[in-house]
Amino acid sequence: MTEGKKFISLAILQIITSLGLILFWIGFFTIGLAPANTPECYFAYEHSFPLPDIILAGAMLAAGLMLLKEKGPGRALSLVCAGSLIFLGVLDFSFNIQNGVYAVSIGDMISNGFINLWCVVFGVLIFLKLKD
């Protein structure tokens, strides 16, 4: 089995995750995806993320496409993205738990919790699948 066929699901999930990051920021700045009653520091914290998240999204999109096409450093770039996803998920979790963001509402707890968990679990999954 070729690498592209072996990692097709992983590559597709990377592409979907990269598009999800981009769509999140579009929604954040256009329809206001921020939770209600956020702590004062929430927007200063969140506004530090668009640039690194867009870079991560671009890298993950490229990595996923390279894995599918079996060209370029798709594995290596995917591993870089895995570390970035884990860091992002843990950082967001840490901020959210310390600043009561999960306690704002059940919807915010579920959506933020899912995003944070997805980043960490998917990052670990990428690492485990591609480390060898």
TACOR-V941455 format. One record per residue. RES is the residue in three letters. SS is DSSP state (H for helix, E for strand, - for the rest). PHI is phi in degrees with one decimal (999 if undefined). PSI is psi in radians with two decimals (NA if undefined). Layout:
{{RES	SS	PHI	PSI} {RES	SS	PHI	PSI}}
This chain:
{{MET	-	999	2.34} {THR	-	-77.8	2.82} {GLU	H	-59.1	-0.72} {GLY	H	-60.6	-0.71} {LYS	H	-73.8	-0.65} {LYS	H	-64.9	-0.62} {PHE	-	-112.7	0.42} {ILE	H	-61.4	-0.74} {SER	H	-64.7	-0.75} {LEU	H	-62.7	-0.76} {ALA	H	-63.1	-0.75} {ILE	H	-65.0	-0.72} {LEU	H	-64.7	-0.60} {GLN	H	-65.5	-0.75} {ILE	H	-64.3	-0.77} {ILE	H	-63.5	-0.74} {THR	H	-64.2	-0.70} {SER	H	-64.0	-0.72} {LEU	H	-66.4	-0.63} {GLY	H	-61.6	-0.72} {LEU	H	-61.4	-0.80} {ILE	H	-63.8	-0.78} {LEU	H	-64.7	-0.63} {PHE	H	-57.8	-0.85} {TRP	H	-69.5	-0.59} {ILE	H	-61.6	-0.81} {GLY	H	-65.4	-0.67} {PHE	H	-60.4	-0.76} {PHE	H	-89.7	-0.21} {THR	H	-109.2	-0.80} {ILE	-	-110.2	0.03} {GLY	-	71.3	1.22} {LEU	-	-78.3	0.06} {ALA	-	-71.2	2.51} {PRO	-	-65.2	2.70} {ALA	-	-75.8	2.71} {ASN	-	56.0	0.84} {THR	-	-81.5	2.77} {PRO	-	-65.3	2.75} {GLU	-	-53.9	-0.63} {CYS	-	-80.8	-0.09} {TYR	H	-57.2	-0.88} {PHE	H	-70.9	-0.61} {ALA	H	-62.7	-0.74} {TYR	H	-63.6	-0.91} {GLU	H	-63.1	-0.64} {HIS	-	-70.3	-0.13} {SER	-	-84.9	-0.12} {PHE	-	-99.4	-0.40} {PRO	H	-54.0	-0.82} {LEU	H	-63.1	-0.93} {PRO	H	-63.9	-0.60} {ASP	H	-67.1	-0.67} {ILE	H	-68.7	-0.67} {ILE	H	-63.1	-0.78} {LEU	H	-60.7	-0.77} {ALA	H	-60.9	-0.77} {GLY	H	-63.5	-0.75} {ALA	H	-65.2	-0.72} {MET	H	-69.1	-0.66} {LEU	H	-62.2	-0.82} {ALA	H	-62.3	-0.75} {ALA	H	-62.5	-0.78} {GLY	H	-62.2	-0.76} {LEU	H	-65.5	-0.69} {MET	H	-65.7	-0.66} {LEU	H	-63.0	-0.74} {LEU	H	-64.4	-0.72} {LYS	H	-86.0	-0.14} {GLU	-	57.2	0.69} {LYS	-	-132.6	2.56} {GLY	-	75.9	-3.05} {PRO	-	-86.2	0.90} {GLY	H	-58.6	-0.75} {ARG	H	-63.4	-0.86} {ALA	H	-62.3	-0.78} {LEU	H	-66.4	-0.63} {SER	H	-61.9	-0.68} {LEU	H	-66.7	-0.66} {VAL	H	-61.3	-0.79} {CYS	H	-63.8	-0.62} {ALA	H	-59.8	-0.82} {GLY	H	-62.4	-0.69} {SER	H	-64.5	-0.74} {LEU	H	-62.9	-0.77} {ILE	H	-62.0	-0.82} {PHE	H	-59.3	-0.83} {LEU	H	-58.8	-0.83} {GLY	H	-63.1	-0.76} {VAL	H	-69.2	-0.71} {LEU	H	-62.0	-0.82} {ASP	H	-62.6	-0.75} {PHE	H	-59.0	-0.82} {SER	H	-59.7	-0.82} {PHE	H	-62.6	-0.84} {ASN	H	-62.6	-0.72} {ILE	H	-71.3	-0.66} {GLN	H	-74.0	-0.43} {ASN	-	-112.4	0.22} {GLY	-	70.3	0.35} {VAL	H	-66.6	-0.63} {TYR	H	-66.1	-0.42} {ALA	H	-87.8	-0.05} {VAL	-	-62.5	-0.82} {SER	-	-163.2	2.85} {ILE	H	-61.0	-0.74} {GLY	H	-61.2	-0.77} {ASP	H	-67.5	-0.67} {MET	H	-62.2	-0.78} {ILE	H	-67.5	-0.84} {SER	H	-67.6	-0.83} {ASN	H	-66.3	-0.72} {GLY	H	-62.2	-0.74} {PHE	H	-62.8	-0.81} {ILE	H	-61.0	-0.81} {ASN	H	-64.1	-0.77} {LEU	H	-65.4	-0.75} {TRP	H	-57.7	-0.81} {CYS	H	-59.0	-0.82} {VAL	H	-69.1	-0.88} {VAL	H	-65.2	-0.77} {PHE	H	-66.8	-0.67} {GLY	H	-60.3	-0.78} {VAL	H	-64.6	-0.72} {LEU	H	-61.1	-0.81} {ILE	H	-56.3	-0.84} {PHE	H	-58.6	-0.86} {LEU	H	-62.8	-0.64} {LYS	H	-74.5	-0.55} {LEU	H	-112.0	-0.01} {LYS	-	-65.5	-0.44} {ASP	-	-91.8	NA}}
